[in-house]
Each structure stands twice: as C-alpha cells, then as structure tokens.
Amino acid sequence: MFSELWTDISPGREAGLRRHLPAVRARVEAALASSSWTQKVQLWTDISPGREAGLRRHLHAVRARVEAALASSSWTQKVQAASAIKTICRDAGGLGAQREQLVRALLAAVAGKTFDGKQHVLHALADLCE
C-alpha cells in the first residue's frame, strides 16, 4: 500500500518527500481513521524502520540505558542489560564507537560478588568481543 511511496520518501530523498507529502498524508489519515486493524498494522509496517535500522538509529540512547542497568545494584537488571547487549550484537550489524563503552560497562558489572546470572554478563562480553 505505502511501499511505493516510501521508496520515494526514504531518508535522503527530500524531493520525493515534497512531491508525495500530500498523498502520503491523505493515505495515513485515511488509514488511521478507518476501523480496519489490518490497515493500521500495514501502515505501521510500511513506515517504521526495520529492527537493525532502528537499533542503529537509537544505539546511543540504548547504550545509555544499558549502561545504567549494568551500573545498577540489581542483579536482575544486570542480567537484562546483558541480554540486551547480546541482542544488539546479533541485530545491530556493527557497533562502531559504542563498542568500547559497552565493554567498559560490562567489565565494571562483572567485578565484585558472584551473583545468579553473572554468566549472562560474561556471555554478553564474549559476544561483544567477537
């Protein structure tokens, strides 16, 4: 439905955006006003970035949240942050400058007492170093 327009308005194509903006706006408003759930789902699928693109776009914010969870005194939060790092490593397609900061945060989280789930933090560190 929207894919033919989305190719013209994807990032870097300002002329396509200007040309198709009225048509896109009309279709989006019609889809949102309709009672059809499938039309709304199709709209969301067409305009939202893929998982990899979304992770790359928001990696700085995600990294900040993960670092805060790793610095927490809650072991559960540390395990969840480690799981998030493993997912980022699998899906982000390269971390660039964010890698070193995540490695430092993981090393700081590993130090100290042994806790249930510490192996998840170590596995995340291994995934990050691959």
Secondary structure in CASP SS format (residue, H / E / C, confidence):
PFRMAT SS
TARGET T0000
AUTHOR 0000-0000-0000
METHOD secondary structure of the structure
MODEL  1
M C 1.00
F C 1.00
S H 1.00
E H 1.00
L H 1.00
W H 1.00
T H 1.00
D H 1.00
I H 1.00
S C 1.00
P C 1.00
G C 1.00
R C 1.00
E H 1.00
A H 1.00
G H 1.00
L H 1.00
R H 1.00
R H 1.00
H H 1.00
L H 1.00
P H 1.00
A H 1.00
V H 1.00
R H 1.00
A H 1.00
R H 1.00
V H 1.00
E H 1.00
A H 1.00
A H 1.00
L H 1.00
A H 1.00
S C 1.00
S C 1.00
S C 1.00
W H 1.00
T H 1.00
Q H 1.00
K H 1.00
V H 1.00
Q H 1.00
L H 1.00
W H 1.00
T H 1.00
D H 1.00
I H 1.00
S C 1.00
P C 1.00
G C 1.00
R H 1.00
E H 1.00
A H 1.00
G H 1.00
L H 1.00
R H 1.00
R H 1.00
H C 1.00
L H 1.00
H H 1.00
A H 1.00
V H 1.00
R H 1.00
A H 1.00
R H 1.00
V H 1.00
E H 1.00
A H 1.00
A H 1.00
L H 1.00
A H 1.00
S C 1.00
S C 1.00
S C 1.00
W H 1.00
T H 1.00
Q H 1.00
K H 1.00
V H 1.00
Q H 1.00
A H 1.00
A H 1.00
S H 1.00
A H 1.00
I H 1.00
K H 1.00
T H 1.00
I H 1.00
C H 1.00
R H 1.00
D H 1.00
A C 1.00
G C 1.00
G C 1.00
L C 1.00
G C 1.00
A C 1.00
Q H 1.00
R H 1.00
E H 1.00
Q H 1.00
L H 1.00
V H 1.00
R H 1.00
A H 1.00
L H 1.00
L H 1.00
A H 1.00
A H 1.00
V H 1.00
A C 1.00
G C 1.00
K C 1.00
T C 1.00
F C 1.00
D C 1.00
G C 1.00
K H 1.00
Q H 1.00
H H 1.00
V H 1.00
L H 1.00
H H 1.00
A H 1.00
L H 1.00
A H 1.00
D H 1.00
L H 1.00
C H 1.00
E C 1.00
END
